[in-house]
Structure formats: structure tokens, C-alpha cells
Amino acid sequence: MQEKQQGFGAVYSAARSLFGFNLYALFSILAFCSFYSARESFSYDYVFYIGYFDAIQKMQLSDIFLSLQSNLPIIYVSVPPSGLLEVGFVLFVRALFFFTESPELVYALIATISLMTRVFIMRRLGINWAWIVLINIYAITLFEANAIRAGCALTLIIFGGYCLLKDRKLIGFALLLSSTAFHVQAAFVFCFFCFFWLFYNFFNQSALKLALTGIGLGVSGLVVDNALALLNVSKMEDYSGKYVASVGINSISMAGILLVGGFFYKVVSSRKYVLESMDLEGRTLLPFLISSVPALSALVFATSLGAIGDRLWQFSFVVFSVFMLRVRIRDDFRYILYLLLFLCLFISNINVLIRYPLSNFLYPLIPYINIVPKF
């Protein structure tokens, strides 16, 4: 009887693995076809990136490094006609042009690699397909279909976190550091993560320290507001003052406050229980989750900087969602957190797909929108 049960278990496991592989392969093919068949109205940023890719193809490596040197200490490369792109992303794009001369194909390859690597890592983290689909619909729309550099950086952050969870510290931190060379936004998560990773043993010693840390970070948006305004970075000037309605108190920020607040309420109120459930993974998971609080605070308080707070939270929200789903909270409170996460994803996806559609990646599942770039 026991041997028969073991046999059924082996068959079930094999069938489940085969299903997962087929689903992954199907998503990869569909994603590549959607990206490769994209046209000017695919998204707001697509046409600009195709233009940048064409310009990068014509640049020599010496031109790239001379431009980087002139922009230091910010690791930007000036890309004609008026782009400032991070050096890691520029070098990655330039390397792909050794295999093809098509900017459209390079875009499709980068977007598909970024997306499917992230999906693969999320499955390795034990996240089920329903959450993977919900999270990545949001992430694709914002990042791979628009700010593709941020999509690559996001994938590197999640990949680096996975390596740290597997105790591969050198590779993990190398991936986290490299993410900042793909999009400066990743530096926000990276710096806060490193700080809390280094001082993990201090701030998790008591519920009071955790609570004070959360409160302090909760109002840090006021500090971020003033600090970023002082930075002489043209990319900050590009975002400042745009889409002001997306920051402050709104449905997105309120849902985020409920989600992040609910999670840290559980951590503080049941500190020993939650940390024991995370075991050694807590040293990686908790710093990533805490690092999202300043971004949420920037969304709520950094109204004078316009879209910057919104961009920081969009990026950090995906990071928070992925690593929160890795935390094993075994009592019924986890269902409240799942409900709050679903609420955040539902509101966010409605915003980027229906209220303010940003791409046609999901066409024909949703109606085609004639998107005209604004800048």
C-alpha cells in the first residue's frame, strides 16, 4: 500500500513538473511574439527605446566609455538624440547587436529574457502561478512594455534575493549591485536593503525596535522629498512635476498602506513567531520587505517631486509582493495579507490596463488602445 502511494506521488510530481514546464514554455513563446510584433502604438516608451537601440548599435565601445566618463559619478551614457541610459543596460543592448541588426528583435529578446527569468525565479521561490500572473501583468505593463531598463533591474533584484536565500552571497550581491547599472531606481532598493541586511541583528532584537524602525521609515518620504530635490540629476528633473495625481493619498497609496502596515503589524505583534517561521531566510526577506517602506512613504509624502514617488513605489511594490509571498505565516492572518495583496494588485492592474492603459501587451485579451507617445 505504501509503495502504491509512493508510486502515485511520483506520477503526480512528474505530471505537475511537466505541466509547469509546458506553461512556462507557452508563456515564453507568447511573450516573445507579443514583444516582437510590437509597433509604435505598443506602449508609450516603445518607439523611443527602438530609437535608442538603433543609436546604440551605431556607437563604438570607446564612445560609450567616453560618455560614461563625462557623466560620472552618475553611471549614465548619453545616447543620441537626447537619452541618458545606464551603462549596464547600454552594454547589454550593444552585446546583443553582435547577433542581430534588428532593434525590434533586440527589444523582444531583452523583454522576454527579463520577464521569463523573473517568472522562473518566482516559481523557484514557491510562488503559485495565480500570483505570478497577477504580479507580472502589472510588472510587464509598467516595465518590459515601457521602462524596459527598470524591468531588467527588477529581475536582477529578485534574482539576487533568490541567490541570497540560497546562501550564495557573492553572486547575490553581485546581481543586486549590477541592477543599479540597469536602472538607477534599483539603487533605492539596493541601498536600503544593504543597510538593513548589515544591521539585521540590531533592529530585529525586539518588537519595539522593529516598530520604531517602521515608524521612522514611514515618515521618511519627507526626507526623500527634500533629498532628491537637491540632487542635480536630469533624469530626476524629467520625472519631477509629472503625473502629480499619482502621488499623495489615493486608492493605490491607501491599499499599499493597508498591505505594508498589515504585514508589519503581524511582524511586530508576533515577532518571535514570524521570525522563527522565516528561520535563516529572515536575514534576507525582512530587509527586502522593510526596504519597501521608504518607497511607500515617498508615494504618500513626496508630492512635490511628482512621479518620482510613484515610480519608486511601483518598483518596490513588486519586490515587496514577491518576497512577502515567500514568508511562511501559518496562522489565519495570512489570508488577510493575501486579500490585501490581491486588493493592491487588482487596483494597480485596473489602473494600468483600463483606467490609464499603458500598453497593448495583452491584446487581444483586452481591447487595443491607440497609444500615442506624449514626449
N, C-alpha and C positions, 0 to 999 in steps of 0.2 A: 504493500500500500504506500509506504513511504517512498519507494523507488518510483512508483507511478506518479506521485505528486511532484517529485523532483523532475521527472520527465516532462510533465505538463508545465512546470515552472520554466524549464529550459526552452520549450517551444514558445511559450508566451513571451519570454525575454527576447528570443530571436525575432519573433514577429514584430514586437514593439520596436526593436532596433531597426528592422527593415523598413517599417512604416516611417520612423523618424528620418532615416536616410533618404527615402523617396520624397518625403515632404520637403526636406532641405534642398534636394536636387531640383524639385519643381519650383520652389521659391527662387532659387538661384537663376534658373532659366527665365522665369517670368520677369524678375527684376532686371536682368541684363537686357531683355528685349524691350522693356519699358524705357530704360535709360538710353539704349542705342537708337530707338525710334523717335527720340525726343526732337521737337522742333522749337522754334523761337518762343512759342506760347506755352512751352512745357512748364516754365516757372519764371519767377521774377529775375532770378540770378543766372539762369542757364546761358542765355545769349552772351552775357558778359564773360562768363568763365570760358566759353568756347573761344571768344576773342583773346582772352588772356593765354589760353593754351596755345593758340596759333602764334602769339608773340613769344612765348617761352620756347617754342620749337625753333624759332629763329635766333635765340640767344645762345651765345657761347658760354661755356663754364666760366671763363675768365670774366665775362660781362656780369654774370650772376654774383661772383665773389667780390668784384669791384663795387657793385651796387650795395651788397651786404655791408662791406667795409664802410661805405659812406653813410649808411643808416645806423650803424652801431651807436649806442648799446641796444637799440631795438633791432631784432633779427628779421627785418623786412628786406625784401628785394623789390626794387622799382621795376614794374613790368609795364611796357607801353600799352595803351597811351597814358594811363593815369592810375594804374593799380599798384597797391602795396601789398605783397603777399609774403607770408612767412617762408623762410629759406628751405625748411624741410619739405614743405609742400611743393615748392618750385623744383627742387632737385628730384623729387619723386615723379613729378609730371615729366620733367626733362628725360629721366631714365626710361620712361615708357615710350618715348618717341624713338628710341633705338629699335623698337619692334613694329611700329606703325607710324604713318604720317598723318593719320586722321585724328583731329582734335575731338571729334564726336566719339570715336572709338575709345580714346584715352579717357574721356569723361565717363563713358559707360563702364569701363574696366575699373576705374577708381571707385566709382559709386557702388558697384556690385561687390568688389573686394571688401570695401569698408562695411557695407551692410551685412554681408553673409559671414564675415569674420565675427561681427558683433552677435549675430544670431547664434553662431556656433558656440561662442563663449557663454552666452546666456543659457544655452542648453547644458553646457558643461557645469554651470553653476546650479543646475537642478530646477531651473525656472520652466514652468509648463508652457505649451505652445500658445494658449489663450493670452497669457500675459505678454509673451514675446510679440505676438501680432499687434496687440493694443499699443504697447510701448513703441514698437518700430514703425507703425503707421505715423505716429506723431514725430518720431525722430527722422524718418525719411523725408517727410514733408518739409520740415524745417531745415534739415542738414543736407543729406545726399542730393535732394532735388533742388536745393537752393544754396545754402552755405556749405558747400561740399568739403571745404577745409575743416570746418568745425565737425563735420561728420567723421572725418578721418581721426581728428584729435579725440573725439568721444570714444571711438572704437579702441584707440590706443590706451585711453584711461581705463576702460573696462577690462581690456586685455592685461594691462599692468596690474590691476587689482586682483584679477584671477591668478596671476603668477605669484603675487604676494601671499594669497590664500594657500597656495601650494608650496609655500616656503622657498620660492625661487626669487630671493630678494634682489639679486643683481639684475636679473632680466626684468623683474617687475619695475624697479626704479628706473631702469634704462628706458622702458616703454613709457612710463609716466613722464620722464624728462623729455623724451622725443615728441610727446604730444604737444608740448609748448612750441615746438618748431613747426607745427602744422597749423595751429591757431592760437593766438595769444590768449583767448578765452580759457584755454586749458590751464594756463598758468595760475589762474584764480583758484581752481580746484587743487592743483598740484601744491601750491604754497601752503594753503590751509591744511591739506592732508599731511604734508611733511611735518608741520608744526605739531599737530595733534598725535601723529604717529610717534614722534620723538618724546612727547610728554604724556603719553598714554597712561603710564603708571601713576602719574600725579593726579590727573583730572578724574580718573575712574575710581579713586580710592574711597570716595564717599558720595552719597546722594546729594549732599549739599554742594560739593564741588561741581558735580555734573549739572545741577540746577543753575548755579551761578554762571557756569560756562555757557549754558544755553541762553540764559537771560542776557548776558553780555553780548553774545553773538547776535541775539535777536534785535538789538538796537544798533548793531554795527553798521547798518545801512547808512546811518547818519554820518559815520566816519568815512565810509566808502564814498558817499556823495561828495564830501569835501576833498578827499584824497585824489579821486580820479579827475576831478575838475582841475586839479593843479598839474596833472600830467600833460606835457606838451607832445601829445601823440595825435597825429592827424586822423587816425582811424577812430579815436575817441570822438573827435570833432564830427566825423561823418555820422555817428550814431546819436550824438547829443542833440536833444530837442526834437527828435523824430518819434512819431507814434506815442506821444505823451499819454494818450488814453490807455495804453497797455500797462502803465505802472500805477502805483498807488493802490487804493482799496477798490477791488473789483472781484468778479467771480473767480478768476484764476488765483489771485493772491489769497482770497478767503479760503478757497479749497486747499491751497498749499499750506496755509497756517494751520488748518484743521489736521492735515495729514502729518506734517512735521511735528506739530505740537502734540498730537496724539501719540506718535511714536516715542518722543522724548518724555512724555508723561509716563508711559509704560516703563521706559528705561530707568527713570528717576525713582518711580514708586516701587519698582521691583528690581532694583539694581542687581542684587546678588543673583536672583533667579535668571534674569535676562543675560547677564554676563556669563553665567555658568552654561546657559544654553548655547551661547556663541563659542564657548571654550577658547582655544587658541586663535580662532578666526576673529575674535573680538578686536584684536590689536589692529587688524586691517579694516574690518567692517565699520566699527564705530567712528574712526577718524574720517572715513569717506562720508558717512551719514551726517556727522557734525559739520563737515565742510560745506554742506548744502545750506546751512542756516544763514550765513552771511549773504548768500545769493538771494534767498527769500527776503531777507531784510532789505537788501538793495532794491528789490522789486517793489516793496512797500514804501520805503522811505526816500529812495534816490530819484524823486520825481523831477528834479532839476536837470538830471542827465538823460532824460527821455528814455530811449530804447535800450540803453546800456543795462539797466536793472532787469529789464525784460529778457534780454539776451543771456545774461548771467544765470537767471533762474531757469530758462528753457534748457540750457546745457546741464545745470546742476540737478534739475528735476529728473532727468533721465538717469543720471548717475545714482541719485538717491533711490529711485524706483528699483533699479537693478539690484543694488546691494541690500535694500530693505527686504526684498523677496528672498534673499539668502539667509536672513536672520530667522532662526527657528524659535518662534514664540509658540509654546504648546498649549496655552490656555485659550479660552474663548475670545480674549481680547484681539487675537489675530484676525478674527472675522471683521471686527470694527475697522482695523487697519486696512484690510483688503477692500472693504466697502469705500473707505476714504480714498484709497489709491484709485479704485475704479471711478469714483466721482471726479477726481482730478484728471484722469485720462479721458473720461467722457467729455468734460467741459473743454479740455485742451484740443481734442480731436474735432469736436464740433466747431470750435473757433477757426482752426487752420484748414478744415476741409469744406465747411459750409458757410459760416458767417463771413470769414475773410479768407477765401480759398487761395492757397499759396502755390499749388502745383497741380498738374494733371497726371501725376504718377498713377493714381488708382483708376483712371479712365480705362474701360467703360463701366467699372463698378459704381462710380459716381459720375454725374453729368460733366461733360467737357466745358471748361471755362476759358474764354478767350483772354488770356493774361497778357497785358502789355507792360513791359518794364517801365518803372517810373523815373529812373535816374539815368 
